[in-house]
Amino acid sequence: MYVIIGANGYLGSYCQKVILEDTDEKIICVARNIKENTERISWIGCDITDRNAVDMLLEILKNEDDVKIIYLAAYHKPDLVERNKELAWDINITCLSYFINKAEFAKSIYYVSTDSVYGDSIDNYHFKEKDELKPVNFYGHNKAAAESVMIHRGRNVVRFPFLISPSLSDKPHFYDVIVDSLRNNKPFEMYEDSYRSSLSFENAARLLVMLMEKGNTEPVVNVCGDMDLSKYDVGLMIADREGLDRNLIVPITMSKAVDNFETKRATSTLMDNSLLKEILGIEYVDIFERPKFR
């Protein structure tokens, strides 16, 4: 039985898709706004900041066999976190700690973190799981602290890069905004000097589920693509995938956009995925195409 905490988001929606396609497991989806149940998906309404609601949820989950939890609930976006530090800490650390302490019955719990915990990649260095964490903003520090909670309790962490795919939820994603702009013949600006080991939501979800099905024992795993991609590169790839005019993707630099941010951003956060590929026997991880196995 899979349980997705924060199931309504972009990644949560793709986790549902992958679990249904790649396993025979049933899913309990947990979110504040719930949907209709299906043959293999049951929805439970829960606000993770409400301890009574969390206690009721955990009582239900205790009665399930082989519970595997994907914990996605978070207060994110660096500017919002910087602006609301107490709220962010409460949701990202305090609520997570309460949940983990009460969920000892779970077979596995995977916490989804981010490349933001590493800080800036200098001279195209690819961060490894055991490297020192040097986040450049409060959001990154939040995620690093949450990771520590998980590792201390013997649970698992996956670190994702910039993720992008068409939205499966009611809310359009950045991918959809780009496509809409190009379809309307409107130029779209994207950074050409900021690099990530980018990955689609679908591949991120698929690799996460594969790690859980494999019974991975590594406490932290970088789950990312093999290519070093700027957002401009990603924009060109999206235009090509959708059969749209790639000339409408306009390269800009981070320096041009720095005034739009309230808090500092790392310019590049490249990651090394050697451990992931070793665990799963993968030869190559593409941003969009299915991983290639050895």
MOFENPE-V64867 format. One record per backbone hydrogen bond with DSSP energy under -0.5 kcal/mol. NH is the residue of the N-H (numbers start at 0). CO is the residue of the C=O. If there is no record, write none. Layout:
NH_CO, NH_CO
//
This chain:
1_25, 2_67, 3_27, 4_2, 4_69, 5_3, 5_29, 6_3, 6_29, 8_5, 12_8, 13_9, 14_10, 15_11, 16_12, 17_13, 18_14, 19_15, 20_16, 21_17, 22_18, 26_39, 27_1, 28_26, 28_41, 29_3, 29_27, 30_43, 33_31, 37_40, 41_26, 43_28, 45_30, 47_45, 49_46, 50_48, 53_49, 54_50, 55_51, 56_52, 57_53, 58_54, 59_55, 60_56, 61_57, 62_59, 63_60, 67_0, 68_66, 68_107, 69_2, 70_68, 70_109, 71_4, 71_69, 72_4, 75_73, 79_76, 80_76, 81_77, 82_78, 83_79, 84_81, 87_83, 88_84, 89_85, 90_86, 91_87, 92_88, 93_88, 94_89, 96_92, 97_93, 98_94, 99_95, 100_96, 101_97, 102_98, 102_99, 105_102, 106_66, 107_66, 109_68, 110_108, 110_155, 111_70, 112_110, 112_157, 114_159, 116_113, 117_114, 118_114, 120_267, 121_119, 124_121, 126_124, 126_269, 130_127, 133_117, 140_136, 141_137, 142_138, 143_139, 144_140, 145_141, 146_142, 147_143, 148_144, 149_145, 150_146, 151_147, 152_148, 153_150, 154_149, 155_108, 156_218, 157_110, 158_220, 159_112, 159_157, 160_222, 163_198, 176_172, 177_173, 178_174, 179_175, 180_176, 181_177, 182_178, 183_179, 184_181, 185_180, 187_247, 189_249, 191_251, 195_228, 196_268, 197_195, 198_161, 199_286, 203_199, 204_200, 205_201, 206_202, 207_203, 208_204, 209_205, 210_206, 211_207, 212_208, 213_209, 214_210, 215_210, 220_156, 222_158, 222_220, 223_221, 224_196, 225_284, 228_195, 228_226, 230_193, 231_190, 233_229, 234_230, 235_231, 236_232, 237_233, 238_234, 239_235, 240_236, 241_237, 242_238, 242_239, 243_238, 245_243, 247_244, 248_245, 249_187, 249_247, 250_248, 251_189, 255_252, 256_252, 256_253, 257_253, 259_256, 260_257, 268_194, 271_126, 276_272, 277_273, 278_274, 279_275, 280_276, 281_276, 282_291, 283_291, 285_283, 291_283, 293_280
//
